[in-house]
Amino acid sequence: MKYHDITIHKKQEFYSLTDMWKAQKSPDTKRPYDWMKLEQTKELLSEWEKQVGGSPTWTQHGGKFRGSYGSKHIALSYAAYLSVEFHVWMLKVVEE
């Protein structure tokens, strides 16, 4: 999928949060790494692991598509953090 001519990659059921950040043209302070350090995000990820099981995020350090990835629900949460416009776009695209 593309947003502002930037491809947002999906690997299995995980969306590239890094690509989302780039596509939204967000400031450096809203990188996935910084978002995951926020207390609210830590609580979200912890509760996810308790209720659903497994980690909803992972990081690929090398290769062509390196960056942070998140499950659909985590990607949508991150999209909401980036902007309302982007969040609504992601909701529509993910549903399709």
C-alpha positions in Angstrom: 0.0 0.0 0.0 1.2 3.5 -0.7 0.7 6.8 1.1 2.1 10.0 -0.3 4.0 7.8 -2.9 5.8 5.9 -0.1 5.2 2.1 0.1 4.2 0.7 3.5 5.5 -2.8 3.5 3.7 -5.7 5.1 5.5 -8.9 6.1 3.1 -11.7 7.0 0.6 -10.0 9.3 2.9 -7.2 10.4 3.0 -3.6 9.0 6.2 -1.5 8.8 5.9 1.2 11.4 9.1 2.7 10.0 7.4 3.0 6.6 4.4 4.5 8.2 6.5 7.1 9.9 8.2 8.0 6.7 5.0 8.1 4.6 3.4 10.4 7.1 6.5 12.6 7.0 6.5 12.8 10.8 9.2 14.5 12.8 12.1 12.5 14.2 10.5 12.6 17.7 7.6 10.4 16.4 9.8 7.5 15.2 8.5 4.0 16.1 11.4 3.6 18.5 10.4 6.8 20.4 6.7 5.8 20.4 7.5 2.4 21.9 9.3 4.1 24.8 6.2 6.1 25.8 4.6 4.8 29.0 1.2 4.5 27.3 2.7 2.4 24.5 4.5 0.2 27.0 1.2 -0.4 28.8 -0.5 -1.3 25.5 2.2 -3.8 24.5 2.3 -5.3 28.0 -1.5 -5.7 28.1 -1.5 -7.2 24.6 1.0 -9.8 25.6 -1.1 -10.7 28.7 -4.5 -10.9 26.9 -3.5 -12.1 23.4 -0.1 -13.7 23.9 3.0 -13.3 21.9 4.8 -10.1 21.0 2.8 -7.7 18.7 6.0 -6.0 17.5 9.4 -7.0 16.1 12.4 -5.3 14.6 14.3 -6.4 11.5 17.9 -5.1 11.8 19.3 -6.0 8.4 18.2 -6.5 4.9 16.1 -4.6 2.4 13.1 -4.0 4.7 14.7 -3.3 8.0 12.8 -1.3 10.6 10.1 -1.8 13.3 7.0 -3.8 12.5 3.7 -4.2 14.3 0.6 -6.3 14.1 -2.5 -4.7 12.5 -3.9 -3.4 15.8 -0.5 -2.0 16.9 0.0 -0.4 13.5 -3.4 1.3 13.8 -2.5 2.5 17.3 0.7 4.0 15.9 -1.2 5.5 13.0 -3.4 7.3 15.5 -0.4 8.7 17.2 1.1 10.0 14.0 -2.1 11.9 12.8 -5.9 11.7 12.7 -5.8 11.9 8.8 -3.3 9.0 8.6 -5.2 7.0 11.1 -8.5 7.2 9.2 -6.6 6.3 6.0 -5.0 3.3 7.6 -8.4 2.2 9.0 -9.9 2.2 5.5 -6.9 0.5 3.8 -6.6 -2.2 6.4 -10.3 -3.0 6.2 -10.0 -3.5 2.4 
